[in-house]
Amino acid sequence: MKRLLILFVLMAASISARAEVPVILVFGDSISAGYGLARVEQGWVALLQTRLKDQEYGYQVVNASVSGETTAGGLARLPRALMLHQPKIVILELGGNDGLRALPIAQMRANLARMVDLASAAGAKVLLLGMRMPPNYGPDYTEQFRLCYADLARDKKLPLVPFLLNDIALSPDLVQADGIHPNEQGQPKLLANVWPSLLPLLHR
């Protein structure tokens, strides 16, 4: 009976310790899900977890990214993810698939804004990762798409990475054959683009 009691105490302590580890929730699409990579460990989200550990930041990174996700799909999934993981930080990386499908930017912005509000109400800080559309979508659409992230970050007072694929998208040696998704060599570049904006949100 005494050994059983000790076991219960140890299990409770272990659960409590895990619960106290702050969570960074990466909530995105295929760019963050590691689409096309041979191993999940190659992705920028996994590299982020490694860097946090190496620099002695006590965060657990949870990757809730889904390939093909739109802002509407993300909005439908987010409440459960917030309840399940109770993150301190949410890295929001959505909108690229809305753009590729030429969906209305006003609705995309409304979906992103609602997700920011939900995360903030749950006690999380939000880092917004912006995307861009290729020029073949036309100058009006591409500019409105770009401004969507900048305007939302300004209105919600959010830290923003203006273009997650900066210094990657136009480098053939850093993207996969589809010309969209970063390859293994591009993943550290993704982290390099995110890290400066994430760093001020971190606490040891």
KANOR-V301306 format. One record per helix or strand of 3 or more residues. SS is the DSSP state (@ for helix, = for strand). FROM is the first residue (numbers start at 1). TO is the last residue. Records with the same first field share a line. If there is no record, write none. Layout:
SS=FROM-TO ; FROM-TO
This chain:
@=2-20 ; 30-33 ; 40-42 ; 44-54 ; 71-85 ; 96-100 ; 105-121 ; 135-137 ; 139-156 ; 172-174 ; 184-199
==22-28 ; 59-63 ; 89-93 ; 125-129 ; 159-161
